[in-house]
């Protein structure tokens, strides 16, 4: 599907991307999509992501956490607690005696 950017250029998106956009935004007949969008990549495909989409909000929040440079020092870790890695995997610390 061809999409016209208001800045004066066109690009192509996939049909699944178009369906995702329509699922998360409104469109105005003769005008196009309503809302704000960001460009992203899904593998080799350029995708248009609505900023109101739940996936975008989750990605933005995760990126803010990753890039905040808030690191937990080893002495701050609590035995038996569960922590999330930057890959969103759960990991617990074994209790060492």
N, C-alpha and C positions, 0 to 999 in steps of 0.2 A: 504494500500500500504506500502511495506517495503522500507525504505530508509537507505542507508549505510552512516554513518558519517565517514569522512576521519580519525578521531581519533581512529577508530577501533571498533565501535559498530553500531548496527542497532536498529531502532525503527519503529513504524508504524504511518502513518498519514492516514487521511480519504481521500476519493476520492474528496470531495469538496475542501480540502486543496491542493491536487495535482493540481486540475484545477486552483485554485487561483495562485499557484506558476507558472504554465505554462503561465498564463495570464500576469504575471508581470516579468518574466525572460526568459532567453533562455536556451535551453538544447542542449547538444552536444552528438550525437549518440555514445554510448559506453563509454562515460565519465560521464554523469549526468548533473546536473543543473549547470549553470554558474552564479556566483555572490556570495554575502555574505548573510547569513541567521542568524536569531536569533530564539531561541525556545520560545514558548509562550503557553498559555493555553486558550482554548475555552471551558469553563465549565470543564468537566472531560477529554477532548481530548487534547493531545499534538499536537501543530501545529507548522509548520515551516513557518516563515515569511521572505520574501525577504526584505532586507534593501532598495531596490530601489522601493518598492511598496508605493503608495501614502498613504495607511492606516498606514504603519509603520512610515513614516515621520510625519504624523499628530499626532500619538500616542507619538512619541519621543518629538515633540515640546510641546505638552500638559504636558507631564511628567516633562520637564525642567521648565515649568512655575509653576507647582504645587510644585516642590521640590526646587524652588529658594528661598523660605522663604521671598518673597516680599509681605508683607502684607500692606493693605491700612488701615490707621488709621481712626477712626470715623470722626475726624475733617477734613480729606482730602476728604470725600465724598461730592458730589455736589447734591443738591436737583434736582430732575427731570432727573438725569443721569441714564443710564442703565448700569448695571454691570453683568458680567457672574460669576456664582458660579463655584466651582470646578467640579460640575456635568454638566457643560456647559449649565446651564439653565439661561435664562435671568431674571433679577430682577431689578426693578427700585425702587428708594427711593421715597417715597411720600414726598411731600412738606409739612413740618411741620411749622406751624406759631404759 
